[in-house]
Amino acid sequence: MKIFKNKSAGSSKRLRLMALLAVLALGAVAAVSAFATSRPARPSINGPHNPSNKTRASFRFHGHGSVRYQCSLDGGKIKPCSSPKTYSKLSPGRHSLRVRALDKSGKKSRWASYPWAVDTTAPVVSSITRGQTSPTNQPSLLWTVTFSENVIGVSASDFNLATAHVGGTAPTISSVTPIGGSNGTAWTVAASTAGSSGANDGSVELDVPSSASITDAAGNALGSTPVAGSAYRFDTTAPGVPTGLSGPDDPSVKDSSTASSIQWQAAADGGDTTGFRCQMDGGVYGSCSSPTSYSNLDAAHHSFEVVAVDAAGNQSAPATYGWTILAAVQNWTVSGNAPSSLQPGAAAGRINLSFHNPNSYSLSFQSLAVSVQSVTKAVGAVAGSCAAANFATTDFSGAAFTLPPGDSSLSSLGIPTSQWPTIRMLETGQNQDACKGASINFSYQGVATK
């Protein structure tokens, strides 16, 4: 029987050694493989400002472990290149440079790209428009300035204010603000007119001078300057005070059937008066025109004011009118008799009116009118016509008088007969014998207040 024990042990050791060598060999292969598949780092690129107003662009690029580079402009042919690299006669518009690095063995990096735009077009002012109504008297004026593209470097020094017939403190640019964010196409320019004065021919205009330092993002300077903008008509002069103000009698008697009417006119030197504003009894001013009326006013003193307004909003000093409305008292009575003898064409006779005041207080009579209401022919009078048309009356012509409680008359009150109402018979040229002995019935109208 053969024994292989020792031989088997040696074989086992050889097998283990061979396995170890195999593992080491595989590791070496993997390392070589990993080293063989690595590529150069993607290069970094420095290039022109984006956007740029230059048609010539220079680039510098660098990559670790790189020995040479390849470039492609705007997707064109891939060509060998070196840093720095310059391109000339570039057309306006968007561009992109791609660069990749190569090592000694020819392995290529990933592409690095540098996009930029070439802009050689100068921005221009598209419009300068007012931001408020004109004419104006406001202490701050606004304009909207619009450019053909986004611009930068806009400041108060890029604008001028042209004025005419403006006194006091000269207007100044107070702020310049982009609309909707920084470096936009539209800007708000504000000017302070605090302390400035002007008549209706004053003007304030916003201009962009040739010295403006505004540019676009590419550095192109503002073109087509100077530019004159829209102007405000600047007016801080108030129109003249309204004249010819007149209204109800003072005092007046409250009467629900009538309204209190007030009228006026613009002053001869009213300037550019465009309207009026009115106020009653210290209330709120509101637009109005002449004549204007107020209904259902209380029995009290009333005060009315009217001011003239021009197109710029300037307001004159007020013209005022005041009057008192008295409350009428209705429960008094009046009566009277015609003179005993009336003849056609003869002088008028006086009517001594009698009054009854049932109140415990005196009344003030403001007016008193007398008319013939009807005529009653005497019994047995001759045939023919006798009517109110055969007579004429005049009203009481005196001023307001006081009527005490109880009964009184014009004569007892000491009122001169020259102020009494009168009646006379008219000369008609026809036979008026039908009026002999006739009774005349009077109608009275008067206003009495407490």
Summary of the structure (lengths in Angstrom):
residues: 450
radius of gyration: 54.1
end to end distance: 164.8
largest distance: 198.0
contacts: 1291
relative contact order: 0.09
helix: 10%
strand: 45%
